[in-house]
C-alpha cells in the first residue's frame, strides 16, 4: 500500500463518520462536509490504487 491509498482510506472513513454524525444530529453542514471528505478519500485512494497498479505492471 502506498501513501495515497492509506490516506485516502482514512479520509473515506472520517468523512463517513462526519456524514453519519451530521445526519444523527441534524447538522446539514457537518453532513455535507463529511460527504465531501468521503468523496475526496475515494478519489485519493483510487489514485493510489492506480499508481500501485502501474508500478506492478512496469516491473519486469
C-alpha positions in Angstrom: 0.0 0.0 0.0 1.2 3.4 -0.8 0.7 6.7 1.0 -2.2 7.8 -1.2 -4.1 4.6 -0.7 -3.7 4.8 3.1 -4.5 8.5 3.4 -7.5 8.1 1.0 -9.0 5.2 3.0 -8.6 7.2 6.3 -10.4 10.2 4.6 -13.1 7.9 3.5 -13.8 6.7 7.0 -13.5 10.1 8.6 -15.9 11.5 6.0 -18.4 8.8 6.5 -18.3 9.3 10.3 -18.9 13.0 9.9 -21.7 12.3 7.5 -23.5 9.9 9.8 -23.0 12.2 12.9 -24.4 15.1 10.8 -27.4 13.0 9.9 -28.0 11.9 13.5 -27.6 15.4 14.9 -29.4 17.2 12.1 -26.3 19.2 11.3 -26.6 19.6 7.5 -23.2 21.4 7.3 -21.4 18.6 9.0 -23.2 16.1 6.9 -22.1 17.8 3.7 -18.5 18.3 4.9 -18.5 14.5 5.6 -19.8 13.7 2.1 -17.1 15.9 0.5 -14.3 14.4 2.6 -15.5 10.9 1.9 -15.5 11.7 -1.9 -12.0 13.1 -1.7 -10.9 10.0 0.1 -12.4 7.8 -2.6 -10.6 9.8 -5.3 -7.3 9.8 -3.4 -7.5 6.0 -2.7 -8.3 5.4 -6.4 -5.3 7.4 -7.4 -3.2 5.4 -5.1 -4.6 2.2 -6.5 -3.8 3.3 -10.0 -0.2 4.2 -9.0 0.2 0.8 -7.4 -1.2 -1.0 -10.5 1.1 1.0 -12.8 4.1 0.2 -10.6 3.3 -3.5 -10.7 2.7 -3.6 -14.4 6.0 -1.9 -15.2 8.1 -4.5 -13.3 9.9 -7.0 -15.5 
